Amino acid sequence: MGEKVEKVVLAYSGGLDTSVILKWLIESYGCEVIAFSADIGQEEELEQVEEKALKTGASKVYIDDLKEIFVKDFVFPAFRANAIYEGKYLLGTSLARPLIAMRQMEIARLEGADAVSHGATGKGNDQVRFELSYFAFDPQIRIIAPWREWDLNSRTALMSYAKTHGIPVPTTPSKPYSTDRNLLHISYEGGILEDPWQTPDEDMFTLSVSPRQAPDEPEIIEIAFEQGDPVAVNGEALSPAKLLKALNVLGGRHGIGRADIVENRFVGMKSRGIYETPGGTILRTSHMAIESITMDREVMHLRDSMIPKYSELIYYGFWFSPEMKLLQDMIDKTQENVSGLVRLELYKGNCSVLGRKSDKSIYSVDFATFEDDTVFSQKDAEGFIRLNALRLRIQNLMNS
C-alpha cells in the first residue's frame, strides 16, 4: 500500500461505507484517523455521528456547520451564472464536494495529517471532485481512496466486515436507492433507477409533493435581488442558507423542482438520476427574470455562451481551477446591476414569472411600446435592415 501513513483526515458521514472505511484505514495502514463531517443541510443527526466515529476508532471528530458558507460561497455564485449541466441538472452534489474538500484540507493542515481519504467509488464523479480539490490546496497530499484499493466490493461484504469489527450496522432494510442530500437538493441513484425506462415510486420523494397532490390554489411570492443574489423572500430579509431553505419549503409544497435525468459522467459512462431541487428551481427562474430587465443584451449573450463550460467545470470538479476563477470574475462583473424584485406564481409543479421591477432596469416602455411614440423613428429600421442584408444580397448576386 505504499509508504507509511501516520495520520488521515477522513470525510465521514457515519453511514455504512465511511464507518467501514474508518476501521479499514486503521487496520490497513496502522494510522490515526480523524473523522470530519460537514453539515451542509443534509438533515441528519450529527450528534450520533460523533459518538459512532469515536467508537469505531477515530482519534478526533470534527463536525462543522457549513450551511451558510455552502450557500453564500458556492450555490449563489453558480446561480449568478444560471449554471445548469446538460440542460437539467442544477449541480447540487457537484457544488458541495469542493467545499467539503476545502475544509478537509484545512483540518489536515491544522492537525498535521499526511493523508486524506473519502468514500467515493471508482466509477463516479465524486472521486474526481474531491481529489482535484485536494491537489489544488496541496500538490503533495497523499490520497487514500479505499474503493479503488480494497476487495470489499459489495454491500454484503461491507456488512460482514462491519459485524466482524463490531461496527453498528443498520437493522432496517437497506434503502433501495443511493441518495445525496444538502440544502440545494436531494438526488437518488441506483436500484430500480438503473433502468432508465423504470418510473420511480412516488414514496421515494423527500422534498416535494407530487404536482398532482399539490394545492389547487396557486401561491404568489416575491424575491428581492441585490447584485445577482437573492436577499429577501416576501419582504423578509434572510441569510443565504435560511433563504434557500425557505424556498425549498415553498417549492416543495407545490411540487416544484423534480427532474429525471440521464447524464454523462466525467469518467465516461451515462448515469440515471432523479433530483429534487425546489428552491434552486425557483431561484434560477427568478434570477433570469430580474436579469431580463437589468442586463445588456450583448453582455447577457456573452455570459450565456459561457454557461455550458462553467457548468461543466463544476460538474467535472474544477471549482478551484484558474479558468473557473476567470469565468467567475467575469460573471460577477455582469451582476453589478442585477437588483430588483421578482413576483412568481407557484402552482402544481410550475414556477411562473408574473412580474419584475428594478431601479436598475434598462427596459424602456417609451422605446418598446406599440403605441405612438416620439423616441424611435421606424424609418431608421430600413437602413438597419439594408446594412445587415448587404452580405446576403452580395452572396445572391455572386451565385446568380
C-alpha positions, -999 to 999 in steps of 0.1 A, spaced: 0 0 0 30 23 -5 47 44 21 38 47 57 8 69 66 7 85 101 -25 105 102 -55 106 79 -84 130 78 -115 111 65 -146 127 50 -170 108 72 -208 106 71 -215 79 97 -231 56 71 -220 20 64 -194 28 38 -174 55 57 -177 36 90 -161 6 74 -135 29 58 -126 44 91 -118 9 106 -102 -3 74 -78 26 74 -67 19 109 -63 -18 102 -47 -15 68 -24 15 74 -19 14 112 -26 51 112 -45 76 133 -78 86 117 -96 120 123 -132 120 111 -147 151 96 -184 156 89 -198 187 72 -233 199 80 -245 213 47 -282 208 53 -285 170 49 -309 170 79 -291 141 97 -285 137 134 -248 146 136 -245 141 174 -247 104 168 -221 107 141 -195 119 166 -203 91 190 -202 65 163 -169 77 148 -151 77 182 -165 42 190 -152 30 156 -117 42 163 -114 78 153 -89 98 175 -108 130 170 -140 142 153 -148 175 135 -184 184 129 -187 217 111 -218 237 103 -210 249 68 -246 257 56 -241 294 53 -207 291 36 -221 265 12 -250 287 0 -232 320 1 -198 310 -15 -208 280 -37 -245 279 -45 -251 317 -50 -220 322 -73 -232 293 -95 -268 307 -96 -254 341 -106 -242 323 -137 -275 304 -142 -254 273 -141 -271 241 -153 -254 209 -166 -268 193 -198 -299 215 -196 -314 199 -164 -290 193 -135 -287 222 -111 -254 208 -97 -265 201 -61 -238 174 -54 -212 190 -76 -212 223 -57 -209 206 -22 -178 185 -29 -153 213 -33 -165 229 0 -161 196 19 -127 190 3 -116 225 12 -125 222 49 -110 187 49 -77 201 37 -78 229 63 -83 202 91 -54 182 76 -32 213 79 -43 221 114 -38 185 126 -5 179 107 -21 150 88 -1 135 59 -32 120 41 -69 124 34 -95 99 24 -130 98 11 -157 72 4 -164 79 -33 -163 49 -56 -140 45 -86 -170 47 -110 -184 81 -101 -177 118 -104 -172 125 -67 -137 109 -65 -126 134 -92 -142 164 -75 -127 155 -41 -92 148 -54 -89 177 -78 -98 200 -49 -73 183 -26 -45 187 -50 -54 224 -55 -46 230 -19 -16 206 -15 0 192 -46 19 166 -24 -10 154 -3 -14 116 0 -49 104 -10 -64 71 0 -95 60 -19 -105 27 -4 -129 18 -31 -100 17 -55 -79 -5 -32 -99 -29 -12 -118 -61 -21 -150 -52 -2 -169 -47 -35 -205 -54 -23 -229 -43 4 -229 -78 17 -191 -77 21 -193 -43 39 -220 -56 62 -199 -87 70 -168 -66 77 -188 -42 99 -202 -71 120 -168 -87 123 -153 -55 137 -182 -45 159 -193 -15 138 -230 -8 143 -249 -16 111 -285 -6 101 -311 -31 113 -337 -18 89 -338 -29 53 -313 -11 31 -326 18 11 -333 8 -25 -316 40 -37 -283 58 -32 -291 93 -20 -272 126 -15 -288 155 2 -278 191 11 -295 225 12 -297 227 -26 -311 193 -35 -315 156 -29 -305 130 -55 -315 94 -60 -295 68 -80 -292 30 -82 -317 3 -76 -346 3 -100 -335 37 -113 -306 20 -131 -333 10 -157 -340 43 -175 -374 30 -185 -385 24 -149 -406 50 -132 -396 59 -97 -420 52 -68 -438 83 -56 -429 75 -20 -392 79 -29 -395 117 -29 -385 137 1 -385 174 -5 -416 178 -27 -452 166 -30 -464 152 -64 -477 181 -85 -509 161 -87 -512 163 -49 -501 200 -47 -526 226 -36 -554 236 -60 -547 273 -53 -515 289 -66 -492 308 -42 -477 342 -51 -443 350 -38 -418 378 -42 -380 375 -42 -357 405 -39 -322 405 -55 -291 426 -50 -262 423 -75 -274 388 -86 -280 373 -52 -314 368 -35 -317 387 -3 -353 385 8 -385 364 3 -419 381 6 -402 412 21 -383 393 48 -345 396 47 -329 362 52 -294 348 53 -283 327 23 -289 294 40 -322 304 55 -334 319 23 -327 287 3 -344 266 30 -375 288 28 -376 285 -10 -373 247 -6 -403 246 16 -423 269 -7 -413 249 -38 -417 215 -23 -452 224 -12 -462 229 -48 -443 200 -64 -416 222 -80 -381 211 -89 -383 174 -98 -360 162 -126 -354 128 -141 -320 128 -159 -297 105 -178 -264 124 -176 -229 120 -188 -205 114 -160 -169 127 -163 -154 92 -162 -173 83 -194 -204 64 -186 -240 75 -186 -260 75 -153 -296 80 -145 -306 101 -115 -337 116 -100 -333 151 -84 -354 173 -62 -343 210 -63 -373 230 -54 -356 261 -40 -330 261 -67 -356 259 -95 -374 289 -81 -341 308 -76 -329 302 -112 -362 312 -127 -364 344 -107 -328 353 -113 -332 350 -150 -363 372 -148 -345 401 -130 -316 398 -154 -340 402 -183 -347 439 -174 -313 448 -159 -286 432 -182 -273 445 -215 -281 422 -245 -246 416 -256 -233 411 -221 -261 386 -215 -254 367 -247 -217 365 -240 -223 353 -204 -249 328 -217 -224 313 -241 -202 305 -211 -228 287 -191 -222 252 -206 -184 255 -200 -189 270 -165 -214 242 -155 -191 215 -169 -162 228 -148 -183 225 -117 -196 190 -127 -161 178 -135 -146 191 -103 -126 221 -114 -141 246 -89 -106 257 -78 -91 259 -112 -77 292 -127 -102 290 -156 -130 288 -131 -118 319 -113 -116 338 -145 -151 328 -155 -165 337 -120 -149 371 -121 -164 378 -154 -198 365 -144 -198 385 -112 -190 417 -132 -222 411 -152 -242 411 -120 -235 446 -108 -269 460 -118 -289 428 -114 -310 441 -85 -348 443 -81 -379 424 -73 -395 394 -90 -430 382 -84 -438 345 -91 -467 320 -91 -461 286 -77 -487 260 -89 -486 223 -93 -450 218 -104 -448 251 -122 -429 283 -113 -441 311 -134 -429 347 -135 -457 372 -130 -437 404 -129 -403 420 -124 -392 456 -115 -359 473 -107 -344 507 -101 -316 495 -124 -339 485 -152 -329 492 -188 -363 482 -201 -380 513 -216 -417 515 -223 -410 545 -244 -390 525 -268 -408 492 -267 -444 504 -269 -466 495 -298 -485 528 -292 -475 561 -307 -440 573 -296 -416 601 -302 -383 584 -293 -380 559 -321 -382 566 -358 -395 535 -376 -380 547 -408 -345 541 -393 -352 504 -394 -350 504 -432 -313 514 -433 -306 490 -404 -321 461 -424 -304 470 -457 -270 472 -440 -275 438 -424 -287 423 -456 -257 436 -476 -237 404 -474 -268 383 -482 -275 404 -513 -239 401 -524 -240 363 -519 -271 360 -540 -256 382 -568 -224 360 -568 -245 328 -572 -269 341 -598 
